[in-house]
Structures are given as structure tokens and as C-alpha cells.
Amino acid sequence: MFEQPLDRRRAFTMLGGAAALLTMPGAAFGQAGSTGAGNALASGSGALAELSRRLRVAPRRRSFDTVPFMIDRRDLWDHEASDLLLSYRGDRKQMWESSDIAAPWLNLMREAMNGQVFAHGHPDFLPVAAVHGTAHLALFNQATWDRYGLAANAGGQIVRNSFVSERAGVSPADDRQSVNGFYGAGNNNIATLQRRGAVMVACHDSIHAIARGIVSKSGNGNPDAVAADLTNNLIDDVVLVPSVVAYLVELQEAGYTYAKAS
């Protein structure tokens, strides 16, 4: 049985987002993620602020026992959140194909946000990371890295998931010119990008491939069950899609500019 569509632990967090859900067809529950309370959206980002609000209450399916090799049903992925991304009407939006965990994809996304917001004057700029390959390891929480020894999948030189957390002591009030401040090169991480409105898209195909590798290396286990556990332990606010390489087509058709981060 692999249909357990919503994380029950999050069910009671939804009362504050009820009004938003009424305007989102087909959505009955949602996830209160990490980006809402501490968002750092640019002044004047009306469209991006509305998207962020809706994404916070859109369902994230994270209570699976098993998941199949191929997703072919909408109840197995975050299609409501995906629809919000594809229908975004901000005046600038960009997709970053990110496949190598060692590549500077977070740095490039930060640079794109800084340039679009502060130099070109587009506070509604939306960058979306379409993540697969080894870069996908950055979308699992640290407990999952420890449980499955994911550092080995990252090539052995990255010992923990250091890609998620913000640099200590940074603030959106920091001087934009500070290299080690909130907007600087010393603060390249997923949490800050999410607070500024960026979205991370996860790939089921990559998750299942990682699961098959884990089972093959250990010599036991069920790839469908391991893939379910990996899915259940994606970091907050990620949008799960069936296949990122297929989703790139959907993003391009929706008007996103393509960029390759590695």
C-alpha cells in the first residue's frame, strides 16, 4: 500500500491557511513550512508574496509506506504546489537545473536573486531549483544523511548536509555589500534562498534511484520502502514532482528562463 497522501503531523497547522486554500482548487490540506514566519521577501514583491503564502499551505505528501518506481498518479506528488509554480504571473522567473552537489548552484541562484531584485528592480523575481542527480542529496534532512550514509553518495568529501542552514548571525537587515552578510557569498544556503522566495523542486526519479543504490550497497531492503522514507524526510517547503527532467519542459512552457547550474 503506497497511498498515504498527507503528513498527519502537519494537519493541525492548517487553520491559519484556510482562507488561502479556499481559493486553490482541489486542495484540502497543506504544509506549514519553514519559510513563512521568517520570510525575507523584497519590498514590493506582491506577486511573490502571494505565491509564497499559497505554497506554504499547499499539500506536501510525506507519509508514505512505499512508493513505486514510476509516479503515474497525482496523489503521489505535490501537484497542487506544482500548479502554483506553473501559473505564477510574476514578471521574471527562472529555472535552475541543478544536478551536481559540488557545483555552485546555490551561489548562482543567490547572485541571480541579488541582480534581479537590487540591480534590475524586479522584486517579484522567482528562481526555481529543479534538483536531481547528486544535488538532490541536499534536499534530505541530516537525520536521513546519517541513517543511510548519504555522505558517501556525495563523493566522500562532504560529510554532512551543510547546504540547508543559514550562516549564524545573518539578517535581512544586513548591508547588501557585506560578503558575509545575509545577501553575500558567505551565506549560500537553501534556507536563505527559501526565505527570499526561491523554491526547491525535488525529483521522485532521483529519489528512487538513490534508494535503489542504498539497497544494492547494503544487500537487503525494499527500494520502494527506502524511497518512501527518503520522500518523507525531504526538507521543509520542497515541491515534489515525478521527474525533474520532465518538469523542465513544463517550466519552460510556463515561461521560465532556463539556466544550468553545473
N, C-alpha and C positions, 0 to 999 in steps of 0.2 A: 504493500500500500504506500503510494508516494504522494497522495494529495492531502496535505495539511497546510492550507493556504496562508494562514496568518499566525504570527507570533502572539500567543495569548498574553504573554507578559506585557505586551505593549497596548493591549486592548483598552485599558482604563486610562491611557494617556490621551485619548482621542477627544475628550469632551471639549477641549479648547479649540479644536479644529473642526467642529461640527458644521459651522456655517460655511467654511470653505468646501467641505465635502458635498454640501447640497448643490454646489454649482459644478461638480465634477461627475459626469455621468458614469455609472457603473461602479463607483467607489463606495464601499460600505465601512471600511476601516482604514486606519493609516498608522504611520510610524512617527512618533515624536522623536526626531533625531537630535544630533548634537549642534547643528548649525543655527537653530532658531534663537536660543537665549543669548548667544554671544555673536550674532552676525555683525559683520563689518562692511556692509554694503556702502558703495559710494553715494554721496549726496546726489539726489535727483534720479536715483535708479528705481523709478516707479514700476516699470515692466519687470525688471529683475527681482525686485522686492516681492511683487505679486507671485511670480513663478516660485521663488524660494518658499513663500508661505504655503502654496499649494503642494509643493514637493514634500514639505515637512509632514503633511497629513495624508499623503498618498500611501497606499499599501506597500509594504515590503514583506514578501513571503519568506519566512525564515524558520519554519517549524516542521521541516521535512524529516521523515524517517529514511526514505530513499528517494533518489531522483533518477530518471532514465538517462541513457547515453545521449539521446537527442530530444530536445524540447519541441513538442508539436502541439501543445495545449496552452492556452493563455493563462490558466490557473497555476502554471509552473514558473511564471516570471512576473516581473514588475511592470506589466503592460500599462497600468494607469499612469505611473510616473513617466514611462516612455512616451506616452501620448502627450503629456505636458511638455516634454522637451521638444518633440516634433512639431508642436503647434505654437512654440514660442515666437512672439512677434516683436521682440526687441530688434533694434536697427543693426546690430552687429552680433554675430555668433560664429564660433569656430570650433571644429572638432580636432582633437589631437590624438592621432593613432599612437598609442604607447605600448611597446612590446618588449622592451629591454629594461630590466630593473636598474641596470647600471648607467643607463643613458640619462641625460639631463632634462627629462620631460617635465618635472615639477618646476625646475628653474625656467624653462622656456614658457610654460603656462603663466608663471608669475610675471615674466617680462612682457608677455602679451597683454596681461591684465593692466599692468602699470602703463604701458604705452597707449592702450586703447582708452583707459579712463583718464589718465592725467595729461597725456600729450595730445590725443586726438579728441578728447571731450565726449566720450561715449560711456556714460555711467551704467548703461544697460547692457554692456558687452557681456556675453555669456560664453565662457570656454567649457567645453565638454571633453573629458579624457575618455577615449574609447580604449579600454585597457585589456590586453591579452598577453600571451607569452609569459616570460618571467616577470614582467612588470606587474602581472596580476597578483603576485605574492604580496605586494604592498597593500592589497585590499583585504587581507586577513588579519585578524587581531593577534596580539602577541601570544596569547594562550594557545592559539592554533599553530603558530610557528613552533612553539615548544612541544606541543603534542605530537606533531608529525615531522619534526626536524627539518622545517622548510628552509633553514639557512643553507642546507646542502643543495637545495634546488636553486638557490640564488648564486651558486658558484663557490660557496665556502668563504668568501671574503666579507660577506655581510652577515653578521652574527645574530642580528635581531631586526625587527621591523622598526627602523628609525625614521621611516618615511611619513609617519602619521602625525606625530606630535609637534606642536609649536615650540619654538625656541623660548626658553624661560625668560620672563620679564618683558616680552614684547607687547605692544599695544597699538591699536589703530590710531592713537594719538601721536605715535612716533613721527619724527621728522622723516619725510619721504626720501631724503637724501642720505639717510643713515644706512650704511651697508648691512649692519647687524640689527637693524630695526624691523618693524613689522612688514615693511614693503621691500626689504633688502635681500640681497643674495645669501645672507647668513640665516635666512628664515624660510628656506624652501621646504614645504611640507604640505600634506594633504589637508590638515585641519585648517590652516590659514586660508588656503585656496577655497575650501568649502565655506568658510565664514564670509568670504568676499563674493560668494555666489557661484563658484565653479561647481561642476557636477562630475562625479566619477561613475563611469558605466562599467559594470562587471560582465564577464563573458561566461555563460554556462559551459560552452565547449571547452574553454580553458580550464575551468574548474574540474570538469570530468577527466580531462587529460592529466591534470595534476593528481587526481585521485587514483587513476589507473597506474600512474608511476609509483605512487606510495604503496599500493597493493603489490605491484610487481617487485618492488625492492624488498618488502617485508616477507613476501611469500605467502601471505594469508590476508583474508579480509574480502569485503564485497565493495567493488568500486562505486556502485550506486549508493551504498550507505556512507562511504567516505566522502563522496561528492556532496551528499546531503549535509553532512556535518560541516564541510568547508563552506557551503552556502549559508548555513545557519550562523556562521561566525564571520561573515563579512562585516567590515567596519560600518558604523552608522552612516545613513544617508546615501549609500551606494544604490544605483539603479541597476538591477539585474536584467540582462537581455539574453535571448537564446544563443546568439553568435555575434560577437563584435564585428567580425569581417563582413557579415551580412548586414549588420546595423549601420555600418558606414554608408551603405547605399541609401538607407532610409534618412540618415542625417543629411547626406548630400542633396537628396531630393527635397528636403525641408529647408534648404538654403544655407546650410553650414559650410563655411570655408574649410577645406581640408589642410591639415598640417601633419607632418610626420615627425615625431619626437625622437626617433632613433633610427 
